[in-house]
């Protein structure tokens, strides 16, 4: 297995180096210079969107909670379909019209006069939550490498994080997209092929999957985990609330902004949809099959360890059920999920710092070469901070991703939806969305999620959306002719004796 993994790392670095040779401009580093087809960007978006959270977090959640995990899957699939079929075309058109290179600048340029303050605030939110998201990916890689090769999690985190940071610094957006395409193929191979292998192994060992899951407990085959009434409703709504966050994730939406033309959008949305349906079906099945294999005694002593960390169910099953060569390929798909997401978030974070913070406050125009070097430096700095967090944070991959997902999605999701589809959306509404989404996520996560059972993903998004609408109505934008009239009146008063 170690040989396969080393080969995977070498291929990833080789692809990144080869395609990054032409990434010598700031625009190319940030958004790829419109070089990619819709298919490539759809695969990149999917590889980015489905991180360690899908292959470790969701499989572990399905293993620990059973069929009720399907509400999370349904929420994610709904969110993905929504952003591709409803938002993608408008995002690409707005990007072309405004010349924006980040989601933050896209929002800021929509409201003339407040570009700097909106860009600065949104960039700070992106960087704050993304370091947690990147740390979750690095932490997940430590788990997989520890289970697969017995490697200390410390070195697992170091190896994966260094590789990701290096190829991001080399080629930026271009290197990330081309490696994403390769990694998305490995990921879907793991999520489609391994459930088939698991079924064949179960048949050969006379393990009846449905009966084995039932033997573990009736709640594992319940859509509500045995809950009823309001508790069941909260469970379903909290799971489905993952859909809301997709509307505001910059690491995903930048792929839509980078598509060359509208024809590319049409192709991309179908590629993304098919990939998603296959991936989520596979993830849920792997978790459920894990319950059956534990009941059937196929995982031996590892079953005891899984009671402490359910997120290791996929690597444990792969190592136990298939030969080392195939296991190396399948687990490379797991590592791919983490690396593709972390790399995208690194480039988005560095672009937010250079484009939305530094560029808006510099006193003179910098050369493209200087901006490129600054972007590369910021990529390295954000990567280093995420490595430190990966060592110090105690939350699960699922928990870390949920927190970061909520913060970003609740801050940017309402703002982007209203920006694209509501003409009365004002600058006051933008600030309300960004500020209330961030604050409500932090407060709800720490004080209200446990006692209420309602996730911060749902509560913070609804609150942010309501605040954005309310402040837009209370403090609307002045009409252009009204602004011109006021300006004429001011000029007249100034010139009057």
Beta strands, then each sheet from edge to edge (+ up, - down):
end
